[in-house]
Amino acid sequence: MMLPIVGSLIALGLALLGWRVVRKRRQLRFLQQYRWDAAYRRALWQAYPQLPEATLRQAEEALRQFFIMHWLAPRAQLPMPSRLADVLWHAFILDTRRYQRFCHSAFGGMFHHLPAQTASEAGSQSQAARMQPSWNAAMHTRRYMVGALLGGIPLLFALDAAAAIDDGWLYPPELLGQWAAAFALSTAAVGNSSDSGSSSTSGSDNSSQRDDSGSHGHSSEAESASSSADSDGGSSSCSGSSCGGGSSD
């Protein structure tokens, strides 16, 4: 009598897991392929009329990176590292109905705007600790989007300096190095733990099979979704303004 019940529960659990993986895959592809309305770029250009078209496109990709960061870690409170991306986000939010539809398709619920940093916070010691999770999450997006780095730095952290805007959020080289070192240590620690576990069970070196893309620490559900998206060509199909398959709006 118990065996059929247990079997049904296992089947239900597997079906639920499969549904979640499929949902995550669809959300990722939606984020990779979404096209921003031209009005948001115009709003950014009105705030910074000196910016060339290429920088405006980079700001759109930086906002895409931030949304993928939230997709990877939906329960984390990740501060926004770029003023340009934040201005673009504000313009998007003002289009309330479209933003709500976007959030529902991308995250399954509303993604509320987080308080932005102040100019006095940028580069401070407290800001350094607060921004480390954003740096880590931005580094993890390398697996999910082309152009995640700009000069070896996550696009969100490099954009304002590259654009040379007067009120940009800038980060000194020593702070960038601190974040990079902390991220490298955390991924190395996870990698060593993974190597230790695999060698204790199999007795062989499986380190070549370890994911070196920087996605350690995120849910297996997201990783499964990524694998499925990779098989469909989704994770490498988006590069700058070449992203296709616009929104359903």
Secondary structure as the mmCIF struct_conf table of DSSP 4:
data_model
#
loop_
_struct_conf.conf_type_id
_struct_conf.id
_struct_conf.beg_label_comp_id
_struct_conf.beg_label_asym_id
_struct_conf.beg_label_seq_id
_struct_conf.end_label_comp_id
_struct_conf.end_label_asym_id
_struct_conf.end_label_seq_id
HELX_RH_AL_P HELX_RH_AL_P1 MET A 2 GLN A 33
HELX_RH_AL_P HELX_RH_AL_P2 ALA A 38 ALA A 47
TURN_TY1_P TURN_TY1_P1 PRO A 49 GLN A 50
HELX_RH_AL_P HELX_RH_AL_P3 GLU A 53 LEU A 72
TURN_TY1_P TURN_TY1_P2 PRO A 74 ARG A 75
BEND BEND1 ALA A 76 ALA A 76
HELX_RH_AL_P HELX_RH_AL_P4 ARG A 83 LEU A 94
BEND BEND2 ASP A 95 ASP A 95
HELX_RH_AL_P HELX_RH_AL_P5 THR A 96 PHE A 107
BEND BEND3 GLY A 108 GLY A 109
HELX_LH_PP_P HELX_LH_PP_P1 HIS A 112 THR A 118
TURN_TY1_P TURN_TY1_P3 ALA A 119 GLY A 123
BEND BEND4 SER A 124 SER A 124
HELX_RH_AL_P HELX_RH_AL_P6 GLN A 125 HIS A 140
HELX_RH_3T_P HELX_RH_3T_P1 THR A 141 ARG A 143
TURN_TY1_P TURN_TY1_P4 TYR A 144 TYR A 144
TURN_TY1_P TURN_TY1_P5 VAL A 146 GLY A 147
STRN STRN1 LEU A 149 LEU A 150
TURN_TY1_P TURN_TY1_P6 GLY A 151 GLY A 152
STRN STRN2 ILE A 153 PRO A 154
HELX_RH_AL_P HELX_RH_AL_P7 LEU A 155 ALA A 163
TURN_TY1_P TURN_TY1_P7 ALA A 164 ALA A 164
TURN_TY1_P TURN_TY1_P8 ASP A 166 ASP A 167
HELX_RH_AL_P HELX_RH_AL_P8 PRO A 173 SER A 202
BEND BEND5 GLY A 203 SER A 204
HELX_RH_3T_P HELX_RH_3T_P2 SER A 207 GLN A 209
BEND BEND6 ARG A 210 ARG A 210
BEND BEND7 SER A 213 GLY A 214
TURN_TY1_P TURN_TY1_P9 HIS A 216 GLY A 217
BEND BEND8 HIS A 218 HIS A 218
HELX_RH_AL_P HELX_RH_AL_P9 SER A 220 SER A 231
TURN_TY1_P TURN_TY1_P10 ASP A 232 GLY A 233
TURN_TY1_P TURN_TY1_P11 SER A 235 SER A 236
BEND BEND9 SER A 237 SER A 237
HELX_RH_3T_P HELX_RH_3T_P3 GLY A 240 SER A 242
BEND BEND10 GLY A 245 GLY A 245
#
